[in-house]
Amino acid sequence: MDTRRVSRAVPRVRQVGFFTPNTPAQHPPPTRSQSGPPTSDSPPLSESPASNTLSPVMIPPARHLSDNLGGRTSALPVPGRGNAGDHATVGSYNPSESVLWLESPTRSRISDEEFSEGTDWYRRSNSAKFATSLPSGGFNFSPVKQPESVAALEAKNPLPEKSEAQKEQASNSKPLKAKTTKAERRALQESQRAAKAASKAEANKSSTPGGAASSKHMKQPPQKKDGPPAASSVAASERIGVDRPVEKERKKDLPPPRMQFDDASRVGKAKRRSVLNQPEARNRVELFRHLPPHKNGSQLPYLESKFFELHEMHPAVYKVGLKYLTGDLSGGNARCIAMLQAFREAIKDYSTPPEKTLNRDLTSKIGGFVSFLIECRPLSMSMGNAIRFLKSRITRLPLALSESEAKATLCSDIDRFINEKIVLADKVIVRHAATKIRDGDVLLTYGSSCVVEMIFLYAHELGKRFRVVVVDSRPMLEGQKLLRRLVAKGLSCTYTQLNAISYVMHEVTRVFLGASSIFSNGTVYSRVGTASVAMVAHAFHVPVLVCCEAYKFHERVQLDSICFNELGDPDAISMVPGRVDVNYLDKLIDKQKESHQLLNLKYDATPSDYISVIVTDYGMIPPTSVPVIVREYRKEYLLI
Amino acid sequence: MWWRSASFILDRQQEQNAAVPPNPESLLLSSPPPSMADSLQNPKPDISAYYQTRAAHHAVVTSDWLAQAHAAVSIQTDDDDSSVIDGKIAPAAGGRGGDKAFSVIDEFNSWRKQPDLAEAVAAIRALAAVIKASQATTMMELEIELKKASDSLKAWDTTSISLTAGCDLFIRYVTRTSALEYEDFNSARSRLIERAEKFGEISCKARRIIAMLCQDFIFDGCTILVHGFSRVVLEVLRTAAQNKKHFRVFCTEGRPDRTGLRLSNELAKLDVPVKLLIDSAVAYTMDEVDMVLVGADAIVESGGIINMMGTYQIALVSHSMNKPVYVAAESYKFARLYPLDQKDVGPALRTIDFGVPIPSKVEVEKSARDYTPPLYLTLLFTDLGVLTPSVVSDELIQLYL
């Protein structure tokens, strides 16, 4: 039983460093040297379990950096891992094993790759951790690898051990699942559901000595049943191994995946939960089905009528949500500030219900608010970062704090976030960017970014003589608002549409752009059309300055604007308000309407090649340095 | 930055004790007088002092050229004095002559005269002298005083990026040192002075580190194109020659200082085969070249470099012919600047001698340096290690944030 516990700790990678001292003696030294870095060229089959078992341990803790890679690479070693466990416990009873071993070269190569990834990460974070993580990888698995000593025990009860291995493999094999067909997945789900129910029933009947483990071992009994046949066929063992709890545990480390709106079952579930009427997904462009459909302001009356049903919702949050819905509140900073202020109001009025702790209850409450806001309009990256900040503040509140103190702390934290990360950051950015404006410049901007507007006004105040070209595009026509404000302040402006960009670009000396978010590969996520402006500017050798506060930086990597985006109102692009003569798409009959699809994307991704400099509150940095800022900044705002 | 340099590559034993000449008499004098600001006017603000020093140190001086140069310079100064700043020069000169009080500028200039001392090092030495002369009793006072001194230094020669970078670096070091390790003000102060004096030594050491790091990149039979005269590049090539590598060097002439002649001269002494090119023959010879190696006046935050005029076009040519461009520069040349294009760097003007009188209607491009974007650079050899251009910004962020 003891050995089992220790081995169970293995897949939880974070703990690797701490587990080292407990179990070192059991492991024979030669294997340890085997499990050192050059695992790739350790072909002897008898030894390879060691090198294989090492690999999952060396997967770096789920971190955005390596998420993809970890997932991808760990997909392959899975069968081997499962078998390694079997091999250790039951012996080589399985003929199919040899087939698997044939794959070992690829596997070991991959594990090596993982390893290097792991080292990389460790070295960066903490060299000491790296040092300990190496041997512990070998040690931790030692209990699993000791078939002889515990053989008797395991002969009696071999399967829990295996379920361990399978569980790990399950967590690893998740990406592999993608290959299975839908039907298979469904079958799997059903079997899991059944298993869960059975396990629950059994858990009620018998309380195992390892009580703490029982919740995580829910699946043991059914696996016991399936055990022997599963071992005979690898595929089956793989499938059964898919285990919820571990998966869940894993998922905690990952940022929650965005909901994919082309997944019918999930959408259905979400609909049941949702407050708003989900509009029917009619005629959406195939490639963008996964994005949440646009909700327009026509739902406002419906939502208003539901106001009294939503007891949970704080009026301030409700108000902000409605503003999002109708589009009255737009612009990354404005939305973020409004949201934070609403949360602050909600926190002020909050009182902890009896028998609950503030830390937990408030977090879930905020989570409820957030999901309401998401329903009104998908969150921007900046808001996501702000929410993450707030939640981390809440969970880090010392328990000793009284409720009023805790609330006061949180309110001041929110105020400080707004002040430091948005208001002051803007001031710094304006100061920096204004140094790049010289007399006689022609500055081009696209759409309406509040930071860029502040830069222009500040430079104007400084007495620099320059001209502004405001480029705009349908359907938002935000540039007109900007134009009005700039002209009111006495700047000389030119207004043009995006179609004319290549014409105006030759006289432009600087392009200033705002951004909704910047990803860690330097990709700028901004109002749709920004990418083409940046591309044309690049072609004309005009420097492109992207002005963005550092709290909008995100550690995600995005290459295109397809997998993550926001859909606007499709009708907005088919109709031109106030121009009856050009509304050609007005009088389509239903049949025609079915055969055409409208796509109104709100954002696009500008590759970092087109960007000369990112002006942020930490100064001017090249787009390649975004990850550095993300790293430093993350540290800071989690530990404020 | 120097505290985590890649100095492991050096043999510890070859530490040469840099000759630290005794400081001028001004050390015992009191803190900078309030009139310092007035005396800080650069006598010829439109001529880059930095590049004049460089020319003085690295250019080939022939007698006739010298004569012409003298003539040109005297004309130039006459012009300046009469037309531009005739009002200001007199009080400035008077202030400097009469006022015997300590002045950072003088200090700096006296250090700057040493040909082997980099400008940034001279700046740091000058600031160290400020610390010595200072009568501050708290760290804060000292910092304010230093800040004032470095501002005046920067204002004295706005064209010199390495001066600015050196000042920033030292101020940064002071603020970082301040209360962290030393509660005692005096120990902190002596520590700072010691650090500043070591800096000259470190700068020599940095060159050797870079030279060692470079050796892996110089292979037998390669042809290296160099531009201008750079102490680091010379050190690299010298080390390669000492390591018995077989390579040849193409030197550009390096107009207008003709610094390339000086470099080719030095290389010829080392028995390295050298070929001299005129500056416009770069593209013509690029076929035969295996790599381009240049120094840098400054490495800027984008990862690009600011260097002697002509570097940009060499980088462009080699980029289009897929030849690697290597930059050898010490880490104290990292500057917090982000030029977006050529004109974004303040122009550093200098006198250019064309050998014949130029009609007054003809305009002359007098800028002494250009900016090479990171896109055209392959690797940077610094004493922090061999870096790609994008790492520069990371280093700077970590240093200054």
Chai-1 contact restraints between the chains, C-beta under 6 A:
chainA,res_idxA,chainB,res_idxB,connection_type,confidence,min_distance_angstrom,max_distance_angstrom,comment,restraint_id
A,P543,B,L340,contact,1.0,0.0,6.0,A-B,restraint_1
A,S612,B,L340,contact,1.0,0.0,6.0,A-B,restraint_2
A,V613,B,Y338,contact,1.0,0.0,6.0,A-B,restraint_3
A,Y618,B,L401,contact,1.0,0.0,6.0,A-B,restraint_4
A,M620,B,Y338,contact,1.0,0.0,6.0,A-B,restraint_5
A,I621,B,S393,contact,1.0,0.0,6.0,A-B,restraint_6
A,P622,B,S302,contact,1.0,0.0,6.0,A-B,restraint_7
A,P622,B,S393,contact,1.0,0.0,6.0,A-B,restraint_8
A,T624,B,S390,contact,1.0,0.0,6.0,A-B,restraint_9
A,S625,B,S393,contact,1.0,0.0,6.0,A-B,restraint_10
A,S625,B,D394,contact,1.0,0.0,6.0,A-B,restraint_11
A,V628,B,D394,contact,1.0,0.0,6.0,A-B,restraint_12
A,V628,B,I397,contact,1.0,0.0,6.0,A-B,restraint_13
